[in-house]
Amino acid sequence: MIGNMIYAHISGVRERILGMPEQKNIPTQCFNELLEHYLSIGWQPTYEYAGPDAWIDYGRVHLKRGNNVLRFRWTNYDEGSVAGRRTDLEDITRHIHEKCGPQAASAD
């Protein structure tokens, strides 16, 4: 349990240090639809946060397809975000704008 919480924190720090592009402030409904969409088109989960507050206060899942990895993160305060390669985030941004409207998220 504690190990999951530490791993989740370290993963977020690593993304900021590496300067991974991130799509932020994705409304919860849109975030859930986006995550389901990527699972349905063949992205495989490689990690899911399983702490005591999983998907209540905090949620995280990493999806992988080929060499590409997307890191989905959700908090009850900031709502959803996705970090990954710039080309993958362009597709995510397009999907968010089509499904949830252009005001639904902000890029980092």
CYANA upper distance limits for C-alpha pairs under 8 A (distance plus 0.5 A):
  1 MET  CA      5 MET  CA      7.07
  1 MET  CA     50 ALA  CA      7.68
  1 MET  CA     51 GLY  CA      5.72
  1 MET  CA     52 PRO  CA      7.52
  2 ILE  CA      6 ILE  CA      6.73
  2 ILE  CA     51 GLY  CA      7.84
  3 GLY  CA      7 TYR  CA      6.57
  4 ASN  CA      8 ALA  CA      6.61
  4 ASN  CA     49 TYR  CA      6.70
  4 ASN  CA     50 ALA  CA      6.93
  4 ASN  CA     51 GLY  CA      6.37
  5 MET  CA      9 HIS  CA      6.83
  5 MET  CA     49 TYR  CA      8.10
  5 MET  CA     51 GLY  CA      6.63
  6 ILE  CA     10 ILE  CA      6.65
  7 TYR  CA     11 SER  CA      6.54
  8 ALA  CA     12 GLY  CA      6.96
  8 ALA  CA     49 TYR  CA      7.34
  8 ALA  CA     60 ARG  CA      7.90
  9 HIS  CA     13 VAL  CA      6.92
 10 ILE  CA     14 ARG  CA      6.59
 11 SER  CA     15 GLU  CA      6.82
 12 GLY  CA     16 ARG  CA      6.98
 13 VAL  CA     17 ILE  CA      6.68
 14 ARG  CA     18 LEU  CA      6.53
 15 GLU  CA     19 GLY  CA      6.49
 15 GLU  CA     20 MET  CA      5.89
 15 GLU  CA     83 ALA  CA      8.07
 16 ARG  CA     20 MET  CA      6.96
 20 MET  CA     83 ALA  CA      6.74
 20 MET  CA     84 GLY  CA      6.61
 20 MET  CA     85 ARG  CA      7.48
 21 PRO  CA     83 ALA  CA      6.24
 21 PRO  CA     84 GLY  CA      6.61
 21 PRO  CA     85 ARG  CA      7.18
 21 PRO  CA     86 ARG  CA      6.62
 21 PRO  CA     89 LEU  CA      8.05
 21 PRO  CA    107 ALA  CA      8.11
 21 PRO  CA    108 ASP  CA      6.40
 22 GLU  CA     81 SER  CA      7.22
 22 GLU  CA     82 VAL  CA      6.01
 22 GLU  CA     83 ALA  CA      4.69
 22 GLU  CA     84 GLY  CA      7.13
 22 GLU  CA     89 LEU  CA      7.80
 22 GLU  CA    107 ALA  CA      6.49
 22 GLU  CA    108 ASP  CA      5.66
 23 GLN  CA     81 SER  CA      5.88
 23 GLN  CA     82 VAL  CA      5.73
 23 GLN  CA     83 ALA  CA      6.91
 23 GLN  CA     89 LEU  CA      7.47
 23 GLN  CA     93 THR  CA      7.80
 23 GLN  CA    105 ALA  CA      7.12
 23 GLN  CA    106 SER  CA      6.25
 23 GLN  CA    107 ALA  CA      4.98
 23 GLN  CA    108 ASP  CA      6.55
 24 LYS  CA     80 GLY  CA      6.84
 24 LYS  CA     81 SER  CA      4.85
 24 LYS  CA     82 VAL  CA      7.21
 24 LYS  CA    105 ALA  CA      6.15
 24 LYS  CA    106 SER  CA      5.65
 24 LYS  CA    107 ALA  CA      6.42
 24 LYS  CA    108 ASP  CA      7.42
 25 ASN  CA     78 ASP  CA      6.63
 25 ASN  CA     79 GLU  CA      6.35
 25 ASN  CA     80 GLY  CA      6.13
 25 ASN  CA     81 SER  CA      6.62
 25 ASN  CA    104 ALA  CA      7.70
 25 ASN  CA    105 ALA  CA      5.39
 25 ASN  CA    106 SER  CA      6.56
 26 ILE  CA     30 CYS  CA      6.95
 26 ILE  CA     31 PHE  CA      6.23
 26 ILE  CA     79 GLU  CA      6.55
 26 ILE  CA     80 GLY  CA      5.11
 26 ILE  CA     81 SER  CA      6.42
 26 ILE  CA    104 ALA  CA      6.32
 26 ILE  CA    105 ALA  CA      5.22
 26 ILE  CA    106 SER  CA      8.11
 27 PRO  CA     31 PHE  CA      6.47
 27 PRO  CA     79 GLU  CA      6.27
 27 PRO  CA     80 GLY  CA      6.71
 27 PRO  CA    104 ALA  CA      6.94
 27 PRO  CA    105 ALA  CA      7.87
 28 THR  CA     32 ASN  CA      6.61
 28 THR  CA     74 TRP  CA      8.35
 28 THR  CA     79 GLU  CA      6.10
 28 THR  CA     80 GLY  CA      6.58
 29 GLN  CA     33 GLU  CA      6.84
 30 CYS  CA     34 LEU  CA      6.54
 30 CYS  CA     96 ILE  CA      7.58
 30 CYS  CA     99 LYS  CA      7.99
 30 CYS  CA    100 CYS  CA      6.72
 31 PHE  CA     35 LEU  CA      6.65
 31 PHE  CA     79 GLU  CA      8.48
 31 PHE  CA     80 GLY  CA      6.16
 31 PHE  CA     81 SER  CA      8.14
 32 ASN  CA     36 GLU  CA      6.70
 33 GLU  CA     37 HIS  CA      6.55
 34 LEU  CA     38 TYR  CA      6.84
 34 LEU  CA     92 ILE  CA      8.37
 34 LEU  CA     95 HIS  CA      8.20
 34 LEU  CA     96 ILE  CA      7.95
 35 LEU  CA     39 LEU  CA      6.81
 35 LEU  CA     72 PHE  CA      8.04
 36 GLU  CA     40 SER  CA      6.58
 37 HIS  CA     41 ILE  CA      6.87
 38 TYR  CA     42 GLY  CA      7.17
 38 TYR  CA     43 TRP  CA      6.17
 39 LEU  CA     43 TRP  CA      5.55
 39 LEU  CA     44 GLN  CA      7.02
 39 LEU  CA     45 PRO  CA      8.31
 39 LEU  CA     63 LEU  CA      8.44
 42 GLY  CA     65 ARG  CA      7.67
 43 TRP  CA     63 LEU  CA      6.15
 43 TRP  CA     64 LYS  CA      5.90
 43 TRP  CA     65 ARG  CA      5.53
 44 GLN  CA     63 LEU  CA      5.65
 44 GLN  CA     64 LYS  CA      5.69
 44 GLN  CA     65 ARG  CA      6.87
 45 PRO  CA     61 VAL  CA      7.24
 45 PRO  CA     62 HIS  CA      6.17
 45 PRO  CA     63 LEU  CA      4.86
 45 PRO  CA     64 LYS  CA      6.84
 46 THR  CA     61 VAL  CA      8.01
 46 THR  CA     62 HIS  CA      6.08
 46 THR  CA     63 LEU  CA      6.27
 46 THR  CA     64 LYS  CA      7.12
 47 TYR  CA     60 ARG  CA      8.37
 47 TYR  CA     61 VAL  CA      5.92
 47 TYR  CA     62 HIS  CA      5.60
 47 TYR  CA     63 LEU  CA      7.90
 48 GLU  CA     59 GLY  CA      8.22
 48 GLU  CA     60 ARG  CA      6.15
 48 GLU  CA     61 VAL  CA      4.76
 48 GLU  CA     62 HIS  CA      7.04
 49 TYR  CA     54 ALA  CA      6.82
 49 TYR  CA     59 GLY  CA      6.53
 49 TYR  CA     60 ARG  CA      5.66
 49 TYR  CA     61 VAL  CA      6.87
 50 ALA  CA     54 ALA  CA      5.97
 53 ASP  CA     57 ASP  CA      5.95
 53 ASP  CA     58 TYR  CA      6.60
 53 ASP  CA     59 GLY  CA      8.40
 54 ALA  CA     58 TYR  CA      5.93
 54 ALA  CA     59 GLY  CA      5.68
 55 TRP  CA     59 GLY  CA      5.04
 55 TRP  CA     74 TRP  CA      8.04
 55 TRP  CA     75 THR  CA      8.27
 56 ILE  CA     75 THR  CA      8.43
 56 ILE  CA     76 ASN  CA      7.61
 57 ASP  CA     75 THR  CA      5.96
 57 ASP  CA     76 ASN  CA      5.61
 57 ASP  CA     77 TYR  CA      8.44
 58 TYR  CA     73 ARG  CA      8.07
 58 TYR  CA     74 TRP  CA      6.13
 58 TYR  CA     75 THR  CA      4.93
 58 TYR  CA     76 ASN  CA      7.09
 59 GLY  CA     73 ARG  CA      6.19
 59 GLY  CA     74 TRP  CA      5.46
 59 GLY  CA     75 THR  CA      6.89
 60 ARG  CA     71 ARG  CA      7.73
 60 ARG  CA     72 PHE  CA      6.08
 60 ARG  CA     73 ARG  CA      4.86
 60 ARG  CA     74 TRP  CA      6.78
 61 VAL  CA     71 ARG  CA      6.57
 61 VAL  CA     72 PHE  CA      5.77
 61 VAL  CA     73 ARG  CA      7.10
 62 HIS  CA     69 VAL  CA      7.26
 62 HIS  CA     70 LEU  CA      6.17
 62 HIS  CA     71 ARG  CA      4.97
 62 HIS  CA     72 PHE  CA      6.55
 63 LEU  CA     69 VAL  CA      6.11
 63 LEU  CA     70 LEU  CA      5.69
 63 LEU  CA     71 ARG  CA      6.98
 63 LEU  CA     72 PHE  CA      8.31
 64 LYS  CA     68 ASN  CA      6.13
 64 LYS  CA     69 VAL  CA      4.96
 64 LYS  CA     70 LEU  CA      6.94
 65 ARG  CA     69 VAL  CA      7.15
 68 ASN  CA     84 GLY  CA      8.23
 68 ASN  CA     85 ARG  CA      7.78
 69 VAL  CA     84 GLY  CA      6.60
 69 VAL  CA     85 ARG  CA      8.07
 70 LEU  CA     82 VAL  CA      7.08
 70 LEU  CA     83 ALA  CA      6.28
 70 LEU  CA     84 GLY  CA      5.29
 70 LEU  CA     85 ARG  CA      8.12
 70 LEU  CA     88 ASP  CA      8.41
 71 ARG  CA     82 VAL  CA      5.93
 71 ARG  CA     83 ALA  CA      5.57
 71 ARG  CA     84 GLY  CA      6.85
 72 PHE  CA     80 GLY  CA      7.80
 72 PHE  CA     81 SER  CA      6.39
 72 PHE  CA     82 VAL  CA      5.01
 72 PHE  CA     83 ALA  CA      7.17
 73 ARG  CA     80 GLY  CA      6.22
 73 ARG  CA     81 SER  CA      5.77
 73 ARG  CA     82 VAL  CA      6.74
 74 TRP  CA     78 ASP  CA      7.64
 74 TRP  CA     79 GLU  CA      5.66
 74 TRP  CA     80 GLY  CA      4.75
 74 TRP  CA     81 SER  CA      6.79
 75 THR  CA     79 GLU  CA      5.47
 75 THR  CA     80 GLY  CA      7.08
 82 VAL  CA     89 LEU  CA      8.24
 83 ALA  CA     89 LEU  CA      7.87
 84 GLY  CA     88 ASP  CA      7.04
 84 GLY  CA     89 LEU  CA      6.89
 85 ARG  CA     89 LEU  CA      6.76
 86 ARG  CA     90 GLU  CA      6.74
 87 THR  CA     91 ASP  CA      7.28
 88 ASP  CA     92 ILE  CA      6.88
 89 LEU  CA     93 THR  CA      6.45
 90 GLU  CA     94 ARG  CA      6.72
 91 ASP  CA     95 HIS  CA      6.67
 92 ILE  CA     96 ILE  CA      6.60
 93 THR  CA     97 HIS  CA      6.65
 93 THR  CA    105 ALA  CA      8.43
 94 ARG  CA     98 GLU  CA      6.68
 95 HIS  CA     99 LYS  CA      6.57
 96 ILE  CA    100 CYS  CA      5.86
 96 ILE  CA    101 GLY  CA      7.14
 96 ILE  CA    102 PRO  CA      7.82
 96 ILE  CA    104 ALA  CA      7.42
 96 ILE  CA    105 ALA  CA      8.00
 97 HIS  CA    101 GLY  CA      4.87
 97 HIS  CA    102 PRO  CA      4.97
 97 HIS  CA    103 GLN  CA      8.05
 97 HIS  CA    104 ALA  CA      7.47
 98 GLU  CA    102 PRO  CA      8.10
100 CYS  CA    104 ALA  CA      6.40
